[in-house]
């Protein structure tokens, strides 16, 4: 299983943060309740989720150049993007209604008057398999990752904290951690301009039972072996391709990375 390193620095604004991972969000598909989940049922559930992830793979009727230009203009600080937050003083309160805030990238990177974040690297991945890839940028020291999404002529941004988005697979499935005792397998879902997280699977330590580790696929409790089979089905050999960020490397490599995702 993949577990990420734990960081202690907080994020300026978050849509998804490990501090709220005390309950799972509704899964993409719920497996019918039964006494135990057999191997065949597990494979069926896996196939259903993969089919759902790939049900919007047709290329939309929008020129690639138009979409890529929108991202480039945001990254060049020429136009603002719309960032969503649902925080108060940096803390997350369940899933409160998100607030929209239009800002330039330079404003986003200004954590406070004493520190301006630098971008460490970037990646291109179609998180929801709708045929329009998302751009992910990561801060120095992996304090946050910002998912930038194009929709209807606008670029929207959703921030994930240091544990809120760890390993990212090429399929768009990713892991998150609530510390050493919790691991989540998530999938992003977009509805209009909003972003939601579906919990595909997770494990946690049961504090009421001598910290015994328990495993879930969707909301069904399964064995460790079944969880590991599901996890292996969810992830390819390699994660997304990260590219070290400079203004020059972004101008040079962004279009290549975009086209590669769409191949």
C-alpha positions in Angstrom: 0.0 0.0 0.0 1.1 3.5 -0.7 1.4 5.8 2.3 2.7 9.3 2.0 5.1 11.3 4.2 3.5 13.5 6.8 4.0 17.2 6.6 3.1 19.7 9.3 2.8 23.0 7.5 -0.7 24.3 7.0 -2.3 25.5 3.7 -3.6 29.0 3.0 -7.0 27.7 1.8 -8.3 24.3 1.3 -11.2 22.5 -0.4 -10.0 19.1 0.8 -8.0 18.7 3.9 -7.0 15.7 6.0 -8.6 17.2 9.1 -12.1 16.5 7.7 -11.4 12.9 6.7 -13.3 11.5 9.7 -16.2 10.3 7.5 -16.3 9.0 4.0 -18.2 10.7 1.3 -20.6 8.7 -0.8 -18.9 6.2 -3.1 -19.3 6.4 -6.9 -21.0 3.0 -6.7 -22.4 1.1 -3.8 -22.0 -2.6 -3.9 -25.2 -4.5 -2.8 -24.9 -5.4 0.9 -24.1 -9.0 1.4 -22.3 -11.3 3.9 -18.7 -10.7 2.9 -17.4 -9.6 -0.5 -16.0 -12.3 -2.6 -13.3 -12.0 -5.2 -15.7 -12.0 -8.1 -17.8 -9.3 -6.5 -14.7 -7.3 -5.9 -13.7 -7.5 -9.5 -17.2 -6.5 -10.6 -17.1 -3.4 -8.4 -13.7 -2.5 -9.7 -15.0 -2.8 -13.3 -18.0 -0.6 -12.5 -15.8 2.1 -11.1 -13.4 2.0 -14.0 -16.3 2.1 -16.4 -17.7 5.2 -14.6 -14.3 6.9 -14.7 -14.0 6.4 -18.4 -17.6 7.2 -19.5 -16.8 10.7 -20.7 -13.7 10.0 -22.7 -14.9 11.6 -25.9 -13.0 14.8 -26.8 -15.3 17.8 -26.3 -16.1 20.2 -29.1 -13.6 22.9 -27.9 -10.3 23.6 -29.6 -7.4 22.4 -27.6 -5.6 25.6 -28.2 -8.4 27.6 -26.7 -8.3 25.5 -23.5 -4.5 25.5 -23.2 -4.4 29.2 -23.9 -6.7 29.8 -20.9 -4.4 27.9 -18.6 -1.3 29.7 -20.0 -2.9 33.1 -19.4 -3.7 32.1 -15.8 -0.1 30.8 -15.3 1.3 34.0 -16.9 -0.8 36.1 -14.5 -2.6 37.7 -17.3 -6.1 36.8 -16.2 -7.6 35.6 -12.9 -9.1 32.2 -12.1 -12.0 31.4 -9.8 -10.9 29.8 -6.6 -13.2 27.9 -4.3 -12.8 27.9 -0.6 -14.9 26.6 2.3 -12.7 27.6 5.1 -12.6 30.0 8.0 -9.3 31.1 9.4 -7.7 28.2 7.6 -9.9 25.5 9.2 -12.4 23.3 7.5 -15.9 22.9 8.8 -17.4 19.8 7.4 -18.5 20.5 3.8 -19.8 24.0 4.2 -21.0 25.8 1.0 -17.9 26.9 -0.9 -17.1 30.5 -1.5 -16.1 31.8 -5.0 -13.2 34.2 -5.2 -11.6 35.5 -8.4 -7.9 36.0 -8.0 -4.7 36.1 -10.0 -2.1 33.5 -9.5 0.3 36.0 -7.9 -2.4 36.7 -5.3 -2.9 33.1 -4.7 0.8 32.5 -4.1 1.0 35.3 -1.5 0.4 33.4 1.7 1.1 36.5 3.8 3.2 39.6 3.6 6.2 37.7 4.8 6.1 34.7 2.4 5.2 34.1 -1.2 5.0 30.5 -2.3 7.0 29.2 -5.2 5.7 26.6 -7.6 7.8 23.4 -7.4 6.4 21.3 -10.3 3.3 20.7 -12.4 1.4 17.8 -14.0 -1.4 17.4 -16.5 -4.0 14.7 -15.9 -7.6 14.2 -16.8 -9.0 13.8 -13.3 -12.6 13.0 -14.3 -12.1 11.6 -17.8 -14.2 14.1 -19.5 -11.7 14.7 -22.3 -10.4 18.0 -20.9 -7.3 17.5 -18.8 -6.7 19.4 -15.5 -3.5 21.2 -14.6 -2.1 20.5 -11.2 0.6 22.7 -9.6 2.4 21.9 -6.5 4.0 24.3 -4.0 7.5 24.3 -2.6 7.8 21.8 0.2 4.5 20.2 -0.9 2.4 22.4 1.3 -0.5 22.3 -1.2 -1.6 21.2 -4.6 -3.9 23.3 -6.8 -6.1 21.6 -9.3 -6.9 24.0 -12.2 -9.9 23.0 -14.3 -11.3 24.5 -17.5 -15.1 24.8 -17.9 -17.3 27.0 -20.1 -14.5 29.5 -20.8 -13.4 29.9 -17.2 -10.5 28.4 -15.2 -11.5 27.1 -11.7 -9.1 26.2 -8.9 -9.4 23.8 -6.0 -6.8 23.5 -3.3 -5.8 20.3 -1.6 -3.5 20.3 1.5 -0.4 18.3 2.1 -2.3 15.2 3.0 -5.4 15.8 0.9 -3.9 14.7 -2.4 -0.8 12.4 -2.3 -0.2 9.8 -5.0 -2.0 10.6 -8.2 -2.6 7.9 -10.8 -2.8 8.6 -14.5 -6.5 7.5 -14.3 -7.2 10.5 -12.0 -7.6 8.3 -8.9 -5.6 9.5 -6.0 -4.8 8.8 -2.4 -5.1 10.9 0.7 -3.9 10.4 4.3 -5.3 11.2 7.7 -1.9 10.2 9.3 -0.4 6.8 9.6 -3.7 5.3 10.8 -5.8 6.3 7.7 -5.5 6.0 4.0 -8.1 7.0 1.4 -8.5 6.3 -2.3 -10.5 9.1 -3.9 -11.9 10.2 -7.2 -12.8 13.8 -8.1 -16.2 14.6 -9.5 -17.1 17.9 -11.1 -20.6 19.3 -11.4 -20.7 22.6 -13.2 -18.1 24.7 -11.3 -18.1 22.6 -8.1 -15.7 19.9 -7.1 -16.7 16.9 -5.0 -14.7 13.9 -3.8 -16.0 10.3 -4.0 -14.4 7.8 -1.6 -13.7 4.6 -3.5 -12.0 2.8 -0.6 -10.2 3.5 2.7 -8.7 1.9 5.7 -8.4 3.1 9.3 -7.4 2.0 12.7 -10.4 1.1 15.0 -9.7 3.0 18.2 -12.5 1.1 19.9 -11.0 -2.3 19.2 -7.3 -2.1 20.2 -6.5 -0.1 17.0 -7.2 -3.0 14.8 -7.0 -1.9 11.1 -10.3 -2.2 9.2 -10.7 -1.9 5.5 -13.6 -0.7 3.3 -14.4 -0.6 -0.4 -17.1 2.0 -0.7 -19.0 1.6 2.5 -18.5 -2.2 2.6 -16.1 -3.7 5.1 -13.7 -6.1 3.4 -10.6 -8.1 4.2 -7.1 -6.7 3.9 -6.5 -9.0 0.9 -9.6 -7.8 -0.9 -8.6 -4.2 -0.2 -5.1 -4.8 -1.7 -6.6 -6.4 -4.8 -8.9 -3.4 -5.3 -6.0 -1.0 -4.7 -3.9 -2.8 -7.3 -6.8 -2.6 -9.8 -7.1 1.1 -9.2 -3.5 2.1 -9.9 -1.3 1.8 -12.8 2.4 1.1 -12.5 3.3 4.8 -12.8 1.7 7.9 -11.4 1.3 11.1 -13.2 4.3 12.7 -14.8 5.6 15.6 -12.8 7.6 18.3 -14.5 9.9 20.7 -12.5 8.5 24.2 -12.8 10.1 27.3 -14.2 8.4 29.8 -16.5 10.6 28.5 -19.3 9.8 24.8 -18.6 6.1 25.5 -18.4 6.1 27.3 -21.8 8.1 24.5 -23.3 6.5 21.4 -21.8 2.9 22.2 -21.0 1.5 21.6 -24.5 3.6 18.4 -24.8 2.2 17.1 -21.5 -1.3 18.0 -22.5 -1.1 16.2 -25.9 0.4 13.2 -24.2 -2.6 12.8 -21.9 -5.0 13.0 -24.8 -3.1 10.3 -26.8 
